[in-house]
Amino acid sequence: MALKRQNLIAPDGVMSLTLPESSVQFARPGINRLMLGRGTNYTNFALGGTVNMQGGTPSGDVGCGIVFRFTDETHYTLAYIDQRGGYGISERDGEDFLPGLYGTREGLGQGQHHLLIIADDNTLYFYVDRQYVGTVDDPPREGQVVIAVVNFEALNTSCSYSNLWLWEWD
């Protein structure tokens, strides 16, 4: 409701997905995904929730994220945070991750963080811990929503998600 009052999302949408809690683990390099929404595709939406990142090592590169606009194993967009304080949005196109958004923030890392992605027509808006961190131009396309562990090394990482929700509109 707060997003509608601030005119950040369309007021005529519907709450299409709610998930009280879920988790995903991985111990190898790469991205391990857990599909949500039973195969439903979304185009314009706001997706938010709390992620709790555990595992890795202080010097390890691990993270948690939300995959959206997922069409197959090599075509999707990933919004993530990592334990070194980084955040970003990147689109996977085949074997490549395209340049998108990347930054760092003090206080990011292991523990709980709130993520919010707004996909509206040609723009993705990304918020971390309720603070706006940037936008990415991204043409609208249908795709599924997924939670993910992002490992850059072979480390045991766990990402638990709570209060995930998705509001969609045309």
Secondary structure, DSSP 4 states (H G I P E B T S, - for coil): -HHHHTTSS-TT-EEEEEEEEEEEEE-SSEEEEEEEGGG--BSEEEEEEEEEEEES-TT--EEEEEEEEEEETTEEEEEEEETTSEEEEEEEETTEEPP-EEEE-TT-SSEEEEEEEEEETTEEEEEETTEEEEEEE-----BEEEEEEEESSS--EEEEEEEEEEEEE-
